């Protein structure tokens, strides 16, 4: 029975990865208390110190394909109930406009275990994201700034907080991410249309939403996840809702006035599955995929994905 269930779920996850979106936000749904597939084992001490190496491939809604390698490290602070998480990504993008690569935005979060019992744990996270550039990378061929899909940084300082409840079968989490500033991206249709394919592909250029000095709106996320845990295997099926509650704001390059964009608020809803194998209590591998069911109408931040697969190796010590 268990073998048949594992085979079915694995086949389902591979199928979903052809169309999956995954976590289409600015990364806060994998920070601290908001991470998916959190361990819960009262028979063995859960190690808070950990190192995770993940490899991600994502196909955007236009041509760029995004590759990200991330080192995710957690360290105990003060006592066994508090830990610091540091995420260091390296991102490479390849699309019709060209290629970019570099270190991605750095995530820092402190998570505190507020309550622990034999039945469930409650955790609280406070943290933020630090930009590594101003989202102003340019094409080496023509000197024009790339749209956000090609940028290795969102170019903003973000505040992140969240809380979760975890037991052996369920994970419930909610969180908030708020950007404090606008980035320096200056992608415009007017600059790229006459240059790309000698002006013959205006329709393609317009598939990228303008993000001239973009200030993203505030996001609130909700996660519900059902886990099926066995001696070596772990499977989870869940739903992730990311709600942008305030409009994205850009500068109109023609008038230099700030404009709030219609269609940038609303919900992005994704069904997510993970399949993990534990080599031991300390280490294992994990496959995470998802299927997008709903998205916002306009996404100038370049975070929307059509196809996402993430493979991770983790070690707890």
MIMIVO-922906 format. One record per atom (N, C-alpha, C, O): residue in three letters; x, y, z. Coordinates in steps of 0.02 Angstrom, whole numbers, plus 32768, in hexadecimal, padded with zeros to 4 digits. Atoms other than C-alpha are relative to their C-alpha. Layout:
% residues N
ALAXYZ...
***
This chain:
% residues 317
UNK802A7FC38000UNK800080008000UNK802B803F8000UNK8021806D7FD9UNK7FD47FC67FFBUNK8088807A8032UNK802880087FBFUNK8030803F7FA6UNK7FD97FFD803EUNK80F1804D7F99UNK7FD6801A7FC7UNK7FEF80427F9FUNK802C7FE98036UNK805D806A7F25UNK7FF1804B8008UNK7FEE806F7FD6UNK800E7FB97FF4UNK803781127F78UNK803B802B7FEDUNK803380607FCFUNK7FC47FDB8011UNK80EB814B7F65UNK800880067FB5UNK8019803B7F9BUNK7FF980008049UNK80EF81197EAEUNK7FCE80307FE0UNK7FDF80547FB2UNK80347FD4801BUNK804B81747E8BUNK80118049800CUNK800C80727FDEUNK7FF07FBA7FF0UNK808282147EE4UNK803C80177FD9UNK803E80507FC2UNK7FC47FEC8025UNK812C82147E90UNK7FED800F7FB7UNK800580407F9BUNK80167FF48045UNK80DA82047DE4UNK7FD780417FFBUNK7FDD80667FCAUNK80287FC37FFFUNK8060828E7E13UNK802C803E8003UNK8020806F7FE0UNK7FD37FC77FF9UNK80EC83037E47UNK8026800F7FC0UNK802E80497FADUNK7FDD7FF5803FUNK814D82E87DA7UNK7FD2801F7FCCUNK7FE7804A7FA6UNK80307FE3802FUNK80B1830D7D43UNK7FF38049800FUNK7FEF80727FE2UNK800D7FBB7FEDUNK808F83AB7DA5UNK803A802E7FEFUNK803080687FDFUNK7FC67FD5800CUNK814083E97D8AUNK8002801B7FB9UNK8025804B7FACUNK80037FE78044UNK811983FF7CD2UNK7FDB80427FFCUNK7FE580697FCEUNK80297FC38001UNK80A0848B7CFEUNK800580288041UNK7FE3805A8048UNK80007FE47FBDUNK80CE84B97DAFUNK801B80478003UNK8042805C7FD9UNK7FE77FBD7FF4UNK80ED85667DF2UNK802C8003803CUNK805D8028803DUNK7FD97FFC7FC3UNK812F85467EA0UNK7FF0803F8026UNK7FBA805B8021UNK80097FC47FD6UNK814685D87F16UNK800D803E7FD6UNK804780537FD0UNK7FF87FC8802EUNK8128866B7EA1UNK7FFE80438024UNK7FDE8072800DUNK7FFB7FC17FDDUNK814C86F17F22UNK804980138002UNK80717FF87FDCUNK7FBB7FEA7FFDUNK81EC87497F52UNK802A7FD5802FUNK805F7FEC8045UNK7FD7802F7FDAUNK822986B47FB7UNK7FEE7FF78049UNK800C7FCC806AUNK800B80047FB9UNK81DD86CD8062UNK7FD87FC38015UNK7FD57FB48051UNK8025803C7FEEUNK8172862F805AUNK802D7FC5800FUNK80157F8F801FUNK7FD180337FECUNK821185CA8078UNK802E80188038UNK80647FFE8042UNK7FD97FE57FC9UNK824F8630810CUNK7FE47FEA8043UNK7FA87FF08050UNK8011800E7FBAUNK824D85F181C0UNK7FC27FD7800AUNK7FBC7FA07FEFUNK803E80237FEFUNK81A285C18202UNK7FD37FF37FC5UNK7FA47FCC7FCAUNK802B8007803AUNK815785CD8154UNK80187FCC7FCEUNK7FF87FC17F9BUNK7FE58033802EUNK81C285458103UNK7FD07FC57FFAUNK7FAE7FB3802BUNK8027803D8007UNK816884AD80BBUNK80257FC4801DUNK80617FC8802AUNK7FE280407FEDUNK818783FB80F6UNK802D8006803DUNK80667FEE803CUNK7FD97FF97FC3UNK81C3842881A6UNK80007FBF8028UNK7FCC7F9E802DUNK7FFD803F7FDAUNK81FF83968211UNK7FDA80058042UNK7FD8803A8062UNK802180047FBFUNK8199835F82A8UNK80067FB98019UNK7FE47F8B8001UNK7FF380437FE7UNK81D982CB830AUNK80128005804AUNK80498018805BUNK7FF57FFC7FB8UNK81C782C283C7UNK80287FC5801BUNK803D7FC68055UNK7FDA803A7FEAUNK821F821983D0UNK804B800C7FF8UNK80747FED801AUNK7FBA7FEF800BUNK82C28263838FUNK8007804B8001UNK7FDB806F7FE8UNK7FF57FB87FFBUNK830A830F83B2UNK8008801F7FBBUNK8034800A7F95UNK7FFB7FDE8040UNK82EE8382831CUNK803C80308003UNK8040805B802FUNK7FC47FD68002UNK839283D582EDUNK7FEF80447FE0UNK7FD780467FA8UNK800D7FBE801BUNK8381849182D7UNK803980197FD4UNK802E80417FA7UNK7FC87FEF802BUNK842E84A3828CUNK7FF97FD67FC0UNK7FF17F9A7FC3UNK80098026803EUNK8422847581D5UNK802180247FC6UNK802D80607FC9UNK7FE77FE5803FUNK8468848F8127UNK7FD87FDE7FC8UNK7FD17FA17FC7UNK8026801B8038UNK83FF847B808AUNK8019801E7FBFUNK8022805A7FBAUNK7FEA7FEA8042UNK843A84857FD6UNK7FC97FED7FCFUNK7FB77FB27FC9UNK8038800D802EUNK83B184977F53UNK801180197FBAUNK803780487FB0UNK7FF87FEE8047UNK83AD849F7E95UNK7FBB80097FE1UNK7F907FDD7FE7UNK80427FEB8019UNK831D84F57E3CUNK800480107FB6UNK803480307FA0UNK80077FED8047UNK82E885037D86UNK7FB980197FF6UNK7F897FF58005UNK80427FE4800AUNK825885737D57UNK7FF7801E7FBBUNK802380417FA2UNK80117FE28041UNK8206859F7CB1UNK7FCE8038800CUNK7F9A802D802AUNK802C7FC77FF6UNK81B9864C7CAFUNK7FC880007FCDUNK7FC47FD47FA2UNK80387FFA802EUNK811D86837C53UNK8015801D7FBCUNK7FEE801D7F8DUNK7FE67FEB8041UNK818B86CD7BCAUNK80387FCF7FECUNK802E7F937FF1UNK7FCC802F8016UNK823186857B8AUNK80347FEE8035UNK80507FB78032UNK7FC980107FD2UNK82AB868E7C1EUNK7FF77FC08027UNK7FC07FB0803EUNK7FFC80397FD4UNK82DC85EF7C77UNK802F80138039UNK8066802C802EUNK7FDB7FEA7FC5UNK831A860C7D28UNK801B7FC48026UNK7FF77F958035UNK7FDE80347FD8UNK839785A07D86UNK801880218040UNK80388056803FUNK7FEA7FE57FC0UNK83B785BC7E3FUNK801D7FC8802BUNK7FFE7F948035UNK7FE2802D7FCEUNK842E85627EB6UNK800180278042UNK801980608044UNK80067FDD7FC0UNK8410858D7F6DUNK801E7FD88038UNK80137F9C803FUNK7FE8801C7FC1UNK846E856B800DUNK7FD5801D8038UNK7FD2805A8040UNK802D7FEC7FCAUNK83F5857180A0UNK801C7FE48041UNK801E7FA7804BUNK7FE080157FC2UNK8448856D814CUNK7FDA801A803CUNK7FC08052803CUNK80217FED7FC1UNK83FD857081FCUNK802F7FF2803AUNK80507FBE803DUNK7FD480057FC7UNK845A858D829FUNK7FD980108040UNK7FAF803D8040UNK80207FF17FBFUNK842185868354UNK80198042801CUNK805480538015UNK7FEF7FC27FDEUNK841D862C83B1UNK7FE87FFC8048UNK7FAE7FE88054UNK80127FFC7FB9UNK841C863D8470UNK7FEF7FBC801DUNK800F7FA6804CUNK801680417FE6UNK83C18597848CUNK7FE77FD47FC7UNK7FED7FE77F8DUNK8017802F8033UNK837585028431UNK7FBC80127FE2UNK7FA37FEE7FB7UNK80417FEB801AUNK82D38561840FUNK800580397FCEUNK7FD2804D7FB1UNK7FF87FC7802CUNK831B85EE83A6UNK80377FF27FCEUNK806D7FDB7FE0UNK7FCB800A8032UNK837A85E58302UNK7FFE80357FCAUNK7FCA80537FBCUNK7FF77FD08037UNK83BB86568278UNK80057FDB7FBFUNK802B7FAB7FB9UNK7FFE801D8042UNK839C862981C3UNK801F80327FCFUNK800D806C7FCEUNK7FE07FD88034UNK840A866B8135UNK7FF97FDC7FBEUNK800C7FA17FB8UNK8007801E8043UNK83E0864B807DUNK802980287FCEUNK802180657FC8UNK7FD47FE08031UNK846286707FF7UNK7FF57FE07FBCUNK800D7FA87FB0UNK800D801D8042UNK842686547F44UNK8030801A7FCBUNK804980537FCFUNK7FDD7FEB803DUNK8485865A7EA0UNK7FD27FF37FC6UNK7FBA7FBB7FBEUNK803380058034UNK8417867B7E09UNK801D800C7FBBUNK804780387FB2UNK7FED7FF78047UNK8430866A7D4DUNK7FC17FFF7FD6UNK7F947FD67FE1UNK803C7FF9802AUNK83B1869E7CC9UNK80167FFE7FB7UNK8047801D7FA3UNK7FF280048047UNK83AF86737C10UNK7FBF80097FDAUNK7F917FE07FE1UNK803C7FF28026UNK832D86BE7B9BUNK800E80207FBDUNK804880287FAAUNK7FF87FE38043UNK830F870E7AF1UNK802580438001UNK804780547FD1UNK7FDE7FC07FFBUNK835187B67B2EUNK804A7FF98010UNK807180278003UNK7FBA80097FEDUNK83F5876D7B6EUNK80077FD6803FUNK7FD97FB18051UNK7FF080277FC5UNK844587227C09UNK8016802E8039UNK80358061802EUNK7FE77FDF7FC4UNK8463875C7CBBUNK80117FCA8033UNK7FF97F92802FUNK7FF0802E7FCAUNK84AE870A7D54UNK801E8028803AUNK803A805E8030UNK7FE37FE07FC6UNK84E387377E04UNK7FDF7FEA8040UNK7FAF7FC3803FUNK801C80107FBFUNK84C087297EBDUNK7FBB80208006UNK7FB180597FF3UNK80437FE67FF5UNK8408873D7EE9UNK7FF880218044UNK80288024806BUNK800D7FDD7FC1UNK83B8879B7F79UNK800B7FD2803CUNK7FFA7F97803AUNK7FEF80267FC4UNK83F087638026UNK7FC680018031UNK7FAA8037803FUNK803780067FCFUNK836C872580A2UNK801D7FF38045UNK80487FC8804DUNK7FEC800A7FBAUNK83848733815EUNK7FC17FFC802BUNK7F9480268024UNK803C80077FD7UNK830586F681DEUNK80127FE08043UNK803B7FB28046UNK7FFA801F7FBEUNK82FE86D08298UNK7FBD7FE08011UNK7F898001800EUNK803D80257FEFUNK8280864B82CBUNK80047FE88048UNK80377FCE805EUNK800580147FBAUNK82488629837DUNK7FC87FCE8009UNK7F907FD97FF2UNK803480307FEEUNK81EB859083BBUNK7FDA801C803BUNK7FF4801D8073UNK80277FE17FCCUNK815F85E0841FUNK7FE07FCD802EUNK7FD67FDA806AUNK802280337FD7UNK810C8540845AUNK800F7FBC7FE2UNK800F7FB37FA5UNK7FF180438016UNK813884888452UNK7FDF7FCD802EUNK7FE37FD3806BUNK802080357FDAUNK80D683EF8489UNK80067FBF7FD8UNK80227FBE7FA1UNK800080408023UNK80C283398459UNK7FD280017FC3UNK7FDA7FD77F96UNK80317FFE8036UNK8034836B83E5UNK801180327FC8UNK800380257F8EUNK7FF27FCE8034UNK80708408838BUNK803480338018UNK804280398054UNK7FD17FCA7FF3UNK80F08495837FUNK7FE780407FDFUNK7FC6803E7FABUNK80107FBF801DUNK80D685508360UNK804180277FFAUNK8066802E802AUNK7FC37FDA800DUNK816185B78312UNK7FF180457FE4UNK7FC0804F7FC0UNK80077FBB8017UNK8175867282F0UNK804180177FDEUNK8077800B7FF8UNK7FC67FE98027UNK81E986C0826EUNK7FFE804B7FF6UNK7FCA80687FE6UNK7FF57FBA8012UNK822C8771825BUNK803F80057FD6UNK80727FE77FE7UNK7FC57FFC802AUNK82A3879E81D0UNK7FF880307FC7UNK7FCE805E7FC9UNK80037FD48038UNK82C087F1812BUNK802C7FE97FC7UNK804F7FB77FCCUNK7FD7800F803AUNK831287F18081UNK8029803D7FEDUNK801180767FF1UNK7FD17FCB8010UNK83A98857804AUNK80117FFB7FB6UNK80267FC67F9FUNK7FF180038048UNK83BF88857F92UNK804B80017FF2UNK8071801F8018UNK7FB980018013UNK846588637F3CUNK800E80307FC7UNK8049803F7FB9UNK7FF77FCB8032UNK844888E27EB1UNK7FBD80257FFAUNK7F8E8017801FUNK803B7FD58006UNK83C689617E77UNK7FCF7FEA7FCAUNK7FA680117FB4UNK802A80198037UNK836F88F27DF5UNK800C80277FC0UNK7FDD80357F9AUNK7FF17FD6803AUNK83C989567D6FUNK80357FE17FD2UNK805B80057FB2UNK7FD18021802DUNK843088D37D11UNK7FEE800F7FB8UNK7FB380137FA6UNK800B7FEB8046UNK844789007C59UNK801A7FCC7FCFUNK80457FA37FE0UNK7FEA802B8036UNK845D88A37BB6UNK804680157FE9UNK805380517FE0UNK7FBD7FF18019UNK851388977B7EUNK7FFF80117FB7UNK802D80317F9EUNK80037FF38047UNK84DB88A17ACAUNK7FE880467FEFUNK800480667FC2UNK801B7FBE8012UNK847689427ACBUNK7FFF80338039UNK7FEC806D802FUNK7FFC7FD17FC8UNK848D898F7B78UNK7FBD80118020UNK7FBA803B804CUNK80427FF27FE4UNK83D1898D7B9EUNK7FF57FD6803EUNK800E7F9E8044UNK800F80267FC3UNK839089587C48UNK7FCF7FC77FF2UNK7F9E7FCE7FCDUNK802B803A8007UNK834388AD7C52UNK7FC080098028UNK7FBF802D805AUNK803D80027FD7UNK828F88937C8EUNK800D7FD5803EUNK80427FB68045UNK7FF6801F7FC0UNK827688487D3BUNK800D7FB57FFCUNK802F7F998027UNK7FF580488006UNK827387937CFEUNK804B7FEF7FFBUNK805F7FB8800EUNK7FB9800C8009UNK832E87A47CD8UNK802A8018803BUNK8066800A803EUNK7FDA7FE37FC9UNK836087FD7D78UNK800E7FCB8036UNK7FE47FA18045UNK7FED802F7FCBUNK83BD879B7DFFUNK7FEC801A8045UNK7FF37FF68076UNK80167FE47FC0UNK837A880F7E88UNK7FBE80267FF5UNK7FB280427FC0UNK803D7FD88003UNK82D1885D7EAEUNK800E80498011UNK7FE380748006UNK7FEC7FBB7FF4UNK832F88F97EE6UNK7FE08023803AUNK7FE18061803DUNK80227FE17FC8UNK82CF89167F87UNK80147FE08042UNK80267FA58045UNK7FFA80197FBCUNK82E589058043UNK7FBA7FED8018UNK7F8C80168018UNK8042801A7FEDUNK825688998083UNK7FFE7FEA8049UNK802E7FCE8062UNK800E801A7FBDUNK820F8877812FUNK7FD67FC27FFAUNK7FA67FC17FD3UNK802480408003UNK81D287C5814CUNK7FEF7FE98047UNK80197FEC8073UNK8013801F7FC1UNK8171877781DBUNK7FCD7FC97FF3UNK7FA97FCC7FC1UNK80308036800AUNK810B86D981F1UNK7FFC7FD4803DUNK80267FD7806AUNK800C802D7FC8UNK80C786568268UNK7FE57FBE7FE5UNK7FC27FBE7FB2UNK801780418018UNK80A5859C8257UNK7FEC7FD3803AUNK80037FDB8072UNK801280367FD3UNK8054850982AFUNK800D7FBF7FDCUNK7FF57FB47FA4UNK7FEB803E8020UNK809E845E828BUNK7FF27FC5802FUNK80027FC8806AUNK800380407FDCUNK807083AE82C3UNK80157FC87FD1UNK802F7FD67F9AUNK7FE880378029UNK80938302827FUNK7FDE7FFD7FBCUNK7FFD7FE77F8BUNK80268006803EUNK800D830E81F8UNK7FF780417FDBUNK7FF180417F9EUNK80147FC1801FUNK7FEF83C781D8UNK80328038800CUNK80568039803FUNK7FDB7FC17FF9UNK8048846C81BBUNK7FD280387FE9UNK7FB880367FB1UNK80257FC48012UNK7FED851281BDUNK802E803C800DUNK804D80418042UNK7FD47FC67FF9UNK804B85B481A1UNK7FE3803D7FDEUNK7FBE80377FACUNK80137FC18020UNK802B866A817AUNK803A80318009UNK805E802D803AUNK7FC87FD17FFDUNK80A486F78157UNK7FF2803F7FD9UNK7FC280437FB2UNK80067FBF8021UNK80BB87A98118UNK804480167FE7UNK8077800C8009UNK7FC37FE2801BUNK813D87FA80A9UNK7FF180467FE6UNK7FC380507FBEUNK800B7FBA8013UNK814B88B68093UNK804080207FE7UNK80718024800CUNK7FC57FDC801AUNK81C889108020UNK7FFF80498017UNK7FCB8068801BUNK7FFB7FBC7FE7UNK820789B78060UNK801080347FC9UNK8004806F7FD4UNK7FE87FD08031UNK82488A067FC0UNK7FF17FEA7FB9UNK7FDD7FB17FAEUNK800680108047UNK823C8A0C7F03UNK80457FEA7FE6UNK80787FFE8001UNK7FC08011801EUNK82C189BC7E96UNK801480337FCAUNK7FF280667FC2UNK7FE67FD18032UNK83248A107E0AUNK7FF97FE57FB9UNK801B7FFC7F8BUNK800A801C8042UNK82E789A87D78UNK7FE280367FD1UNK7FB6805B7FE5UNK80187FCE8030UNK82CB8A127CDAUNK7FEE7FE17FBDUNK7FF680007F88UNK80168020803EUNK828A89957C5BUNK7FC380247FE5UNK7F948031800AUNK803A7FE28022UNK821389E67BDCUNK7FF67FDF7FBCUNK80267FC87F9DUNK800F80188043UNK81BC89AC7B3FUNK8022802B7FCBUNK803E80117F9BUNK7FE77FD18033UNK81F58A477AE1UNK80497FF47FF0UNK805E7FFE7FB7UNK7FB9800B800CUNK82AC8A1B7AF7UNK800E7FBE7FDCUNK803A7FBB7FB1UNK7FF28042801AUNK82A289627ACAUNK7FDE7FF07FBDUNK7FF97FCA7F96UNK80258012803CUNK8220895D7A3EUNK8029800B7FBFUNK802B7FDE7F95UNK7FDA7FF6803EUNK828F89AC79B5UNK80417FD87FFDUNK805D7FD07FC7UNK7FC080237FFEUNK8327894879ECUNK7FF87FB57FF8UNK801E7F957FD3UNK800880498001UNK82E688967A05UNK7FE57FE97FBCUNK7FAF7FFD7FA7UNK8012801C8042UNK82DF8838795EUNK7FF080387FCEUNK7FC380317FA4UNK80087FC7802EUNK82EC88E07903UNK7FB8801B7FFFUNK7FA080327FCBUNK80437FE47FFAUNK824189147941UNK7FC87FD37FE7UNK7F8F7FE97FE3UNK8032802D801DUNK81E7887C78F9UNK7FDB7FD68034UNK7FAD7FB18022UNK801F802A7FCCUNK81B7882D79A0UNK7FE5802A8039UNK7FF3801D8074UNK801C7FD47FCDUNK815988B679FBUNK7FD37FD98030UNK7FD27FE6806CUNK802D80287FD6UNK80DA88377A3AUNK80257FDB8036UNK800E7FD6806FUNK7FD980247FCEUNK816087D27A90UNK801B802F8036UNK8018801F8071UNK7FE67FCF7FCFUNK81AF886B7AE3UNK7FCA80128033UNK7FD9801A806EUNK80377FEC7FD4UNK810588977B2CUNK7FE87FC8802EUNK7FBA7FD38056UNK801180347FD0UNK80F987EF7B84UNK8021800C8044UNK800F7FEC8076UNK7FE07FEE7FC1UNK816A883C7C09UNK7FDD803E801CUNK7FD880717FFAUNK80217FC67FE2UNK810F88B07C81UNK803380348014UNK806680228031UNK7FD27FCA7FECUNK8164895A7C9AUNK80068003804DUNK7FD47FFB8070UNK7FF57FFB7FB8UNK81B1896D7D47UNK802F8039800FUNK805E80338037UNK7FD47FC67FFAUNK81FF8A1A7D3CUNK7FFD801A8048UNK7FCA8035805EUNK7FFD7FED7FB9UNK82378A3E7DEFUNK7FC77FDF8028UNK7FA080018049UNK803780277FE1UNK81C389B57E30UNK80057FFF804CUNK803A7FF48068UNK8008800E7FB9UNK818789B17EE3UNK7FC87FCD8007UNK7F8D7FDD7FFBUNK803180357FFAUNK8130890C7F02UNK7FCF800D8039UNK7FE080308069UNK80307FFB7FCAUNK809389027F6BUNK80107FCE8038UNK803E7FA58032UNK7FF8802C7FC7UNK808588A88012UNK7FDE7FBD7FF3UNK7FA67FBB7FDAUNK801B8043800AUNK806A87EB800EUNK7FF07FE08043UNK80157FE88074UNK8011802B7FC7UNK8011877B808CUNK7FF87FB97FE5UNK7FD57FAE7FB4UNK800480458016UNK802586BF807CUNK7FDD7FD48033UNK7FDF7FE0806FUNK801F80347FD7UNK7FC3862A80BEUNK80157FBD7FE4UNK80127FB17FA8UNK7FEB80438015UNK8002857780B9UNK7FDC7FCC802BUNK7FD97FD28068UNK801C803A7FDDUNK7FA684D680E6UNK801D7FC27FDEUNK801D7FBD7FA1UNK7FDC8039801BUNK8000843180D2UNK7FF17FC18028UNK7FF27FC28065UNK800C80417FE0UNK7FD7837B80F7UNK803B7FD37FF3UNK804E7FC87FBAUNK7FC5802B8006UNK806B8309811AUNK7FEF7FB7800CUNK7FC47FA68034UNK800580487FF8UNK8078824D8109UNK80487FE7800DUNK80717FE37FDFUNK7FBC80107FECUNK811282148169UNK80097FB6800DUNK7FDF7F96802EUNK7FEF80457FF6UNK816381698165UNK80497FFD8018UNK806980308021UNK7FBD80077FE5UNK8208812381A2UNK803580227FD5UNK806080467FEFUNK7FCF7FE2802EUNK826A81598109UNK7FE380357FD2UNK800680637FBDUNK801F7FD38030UNK81ED81B5809CUNK7FD480348022UNK7FBA80298058UNK802F7FCD7FE9UNK818C825580B3UNK7FDF801F7FC3UNK800180337F94UNK80267FE28036UNK810382968041UNK7FD48037801DUNK7FB7802F8053UNK802F7FCB7FEAUNK80A383398051UNK7FDA801B7FC4UNK7FF580217F8DUNK802B7FE08032UNK801483857FEFUNK7FE3803E8021UNK7FC8803A8059UNK80177FC47FE0UNK7FE48438800FUNK7FEB80367FCFUNK7FF0802E7F92UNK80167FC78027UNK7FA284DF7FD3UNK8023803F801BUNK802B80478057UNK7FDF7FC17FEEUNK7FFB85887FD2UNK7FDC80397FDEUNK7FD5803C7FA1UNK80237FC48019UNK7F9D862B7FC0UNK802A803D8010UNK803C8049804AUNK7FDB7FC27FF6UNK7FFD86CE7FA7UNK7FD480397FE8UNK7FC2803E7FADUNK802F7FCB800EUNK7F9087687FAFUNK802380448002UNK803C80598036UNK7FE47FBC8002UNK7FD188127F77UNK7FC880318011UNK7F9880397FECUNK80367FD87FE5UNK7F6A888B7FDDUNK8005804B7FEFUNK7FD780717FFBUNK7FF97FBA8017UNK7FAF89307F98UNK801E80007FBBUNK80457FD37FAAUNK7FEC7FFE8047UNK7FD089637EE4UNK804B800E7FF8UNK80698032801FUNK7FBC7FEF8015UNK807B89627E93UNK800080477FE6UNK7FCE805F7FCAUNK7FFB7FBA8014UNK80B98A107E6DUNK803E800A7FD5UNK80747FF27FE6UNK7FC87FF3802DUNK81288A4B7DDDUNK8000804B7FEEUNK7FD1806F7FFCUNK7FFB7FBC801AUNK81648AEE7D91UNK7FEF80007FB6UNK800A7FD67F90UNK800E7FF88047UNK811A8B227CEAUNK803B80257FE0UNK8047805F7FF0UNK7FC47FE0801CUNK81B78B477C81UNK7FF0803D7FD5UNK801D80667FC8UNK80137FC7802AUNK81578BC47C16UNK7FF0803E802AUNK800080768016UNK80157FC77FD6UNK81118C307CA4UNK802980068040UNK802680388063UNK7FD980047FC2UNK81878BFD7D32UNK7FD47FFF803EUNK7FEB80108075UNK802D80047FC7UNK80EE8BE57DA0UNK7FFA7FB88018UNK80017F897FF1UNK800A80427FE4UNK80D28B527E15UNK7FB97FE87FF0UNK7F88800D7FF8UNK8040801D8014UNK80458ADE7DDCUNK7FF67FBD8024UNK80237F938025UNK801280407FE2UNK7FEE8A527E3BUNK7FDF7FD57FCBUNK7FAE7FEA7FABUNK8015802A8037UNK7FD189C07DC6UNK7FC37FD68012UNK7FC37FB28043UNK803B802B7FF8UNK7F2489727DB7UNK80127FB87FEDUNK803A7FAD7FC0UNK7FF580468011UNK7F2288B57DB3UNK803A7FDF8024UNK80477FA4801AUNK7FC6801D7FDDUNK7FB9889D7E25UNK7FEE7FE68045UNK80177FC58065UNK8016801D7FC0UNK7F5488747EC2UNK7FDA7FBF7FF2UNK7FCB7FAE7FB9UNK8025803E8007UNK7EFB87D17EE3UNK802A7FC48014UNK805F7FCB8031UNK7FE3803E7FE7UNK7F27871C7F01UNK80227FD77FCAUNK800A7FD17F92UNK7FE080358027UNK7FA386A37EB6UNK7FFA7FC08029UNK800F7FBE8063UNK800F803D7FDBUNK7F7185F27EE6UNK80227FC57FDFUNK801C7FBB7FA3UNK7FD980378019UNK7FDE85597ED4UNK7FF67FC28029UNK7FF37FC58067UNK800080407FDEUNK7FCE84A17EFFUNK80477FE57FFEUNK80667FE37FC9UNK7FBA80147FFBUNK8075845D7F3CUNK80067FBA801CUNK7FE07FA68048UNK7FF180427FE6UNK80BA83AF7F59UNK804A7FF7800BUNK807380127FE6UNK7FBA80117FF5UNK815C836F7FA3UNK80067FB48007UNK7FD87F92801FUNK7FF080477FF8UNK81AB82C37F9EUNK80477FFC801CUNK807680137FFBUNK7FBF80027FE1UNK823B82A28016UNK80167FBA8013UNK7FED7F8E8021UNK7FE3803F7FEAUNK82AF82138041UNK8035800F8034UNK806380368027UNK7FD07FF57FCAUNK830F820E80E6UNK80367FCB7FFFUNK80277F8F8006UNK7FC9802F7FFAUNK83BA81BF80E3UNK80097FEB804AUNK801B7FB38059UNK7FFB800B7FB7UNK83BA81D081A2UNK7FD880378021UNK7FB6805E8000UNK80227FCA7FDCUNK83738241822AUNK801F80437FEDUNK7FFE80777FF1UNK7FDB7FC2800DUNK83F582C281F6UNK7FFC80187FB8UNK800080557FACUNK7FF97FEB8046UNK83EF82C38137UNK7FCC7FE17FD3UNK7FAF7FAD7FE4UNK802F80198030UNK838282AA80A0UNK7FFC802B7FC2UNK801F805D7FBDUNK800A7FDA803DUNK834982E77FF6UNK7FB5800E7FF9UNK7F8B7FEB8015UNK80467FEC8007UNK82A8833D7FC1UNK7FF3801C7FB9UNK801C80417F9EUNK80187FE3803FUNK824B83627F1FUNK7FC18028800EUNK7F93800E802DUNK803B7FD57FF7UNK81CF83F37F21UNK7FE9801A7FBDUNK801080357F96UNK801D7FE7803DUNK815A841D7E92UNK7FBB801E8010UNK7FA180138046UNK80417FE17FF4UNK80B8847F7E7FUNK7FDB800E7FC0UNK7FF880127F8AUNK802A7FEF803AUNK802884A77E0BUNK7FDA8040800FUNK7FB48044803FUNK80237FC17FF8UNK7FE985577DF8UNK7FB77FF97FE9UNK7FAA7FE27FB2UNK804780018012UNK7F2B85647DFBUNK7FE480457FF3UNK7FB2804D7FD0UNK80197FBB8008UNK7F1686217E04UNK803A80308008UNK806780248030UNK7FCB7FCE7FFBUNK7F8486B97DEAUNK7FE380467FFBUNK7FAA804F7FE6UNK80167FBA8009UNK7F7987767DEFUNK800280127FB6UNK80257FF27F8FUNK80067FED8047UNK7F4F87CE7D4BUNK8042801C7FE7UNK8058800B7FB0UNK7FC37FDE8015UNK7FED88387D44UNK80377FF28033UNK802C7FF8806FUNK7FC980127FD5UNK809788057D8AUNK804180227FE9UNK806B80017FCBUNK7FC47FDD8017UNK811C888B7D6AUNK80407FEA8023UNK80767FF9800BUNK7FC480157FDBUNK8192883E7DEBUNK80247FC57FE1UNK805C7FB47FF6UNK7FDF80378023UNK81BA87AC7D77UNK80067FC08029UNK80347F99801EUNK7FFB803A7FD4UNK819787277DFBUNK7FD47FC57FEBUNK7FDA7F8E8007UNK802D80358015UNK811386C07D9FUNK80267FCA7FDAUNK80527FD97FB1UNK7FE080388021UNK814986127D65UNK7FCB7FD17FE2UNK7F947FC97FFDUNK802A8033801EUNK80FC85907CF2UNK80177FBA8014UNK7FEF7F8D801AUNK7FE380427FF5UNK817185007D1CUNK803780058034UNK80688028802AUNK7FCF7FFC7FCAUNK81D084E77DBEUNK800D7FBA801CUNK7FDF7F948029UNK7FEC803D7FDCUNK823184547E07UNK803A8012802DUNK806A80318017UNK7FCA7FF47FD0UNK829D845E7EA3UNK80157FBF8020UNK7FEB7F9A803BUNK7FE4803B7FDFUNK830F83D37EE2UNK803080178036UNK805B80428029UNK7FD87FEA7FC7UNK836183E57F8DUNK80217FC68024UNK80077F8E8025UNK7FDF802E7FD1UNK83DE838C7FFCUNK800980268042UNK801F805F8042UNK7FF97FDE7FC0UNK83DB83B480B6UNK80267FD48032UNK80267F97802EUNK7FDB80227FCCUNK84488388814AUNK7FF680268041UNK800380628044UNK800B7FE27FBFUNK841C83AA8200UNK80347FE78032UNK80457FAC8032UNK7FCB80137FD2UNK849E83AC828AUNK7FFA80248043UNK8023801A806F
***
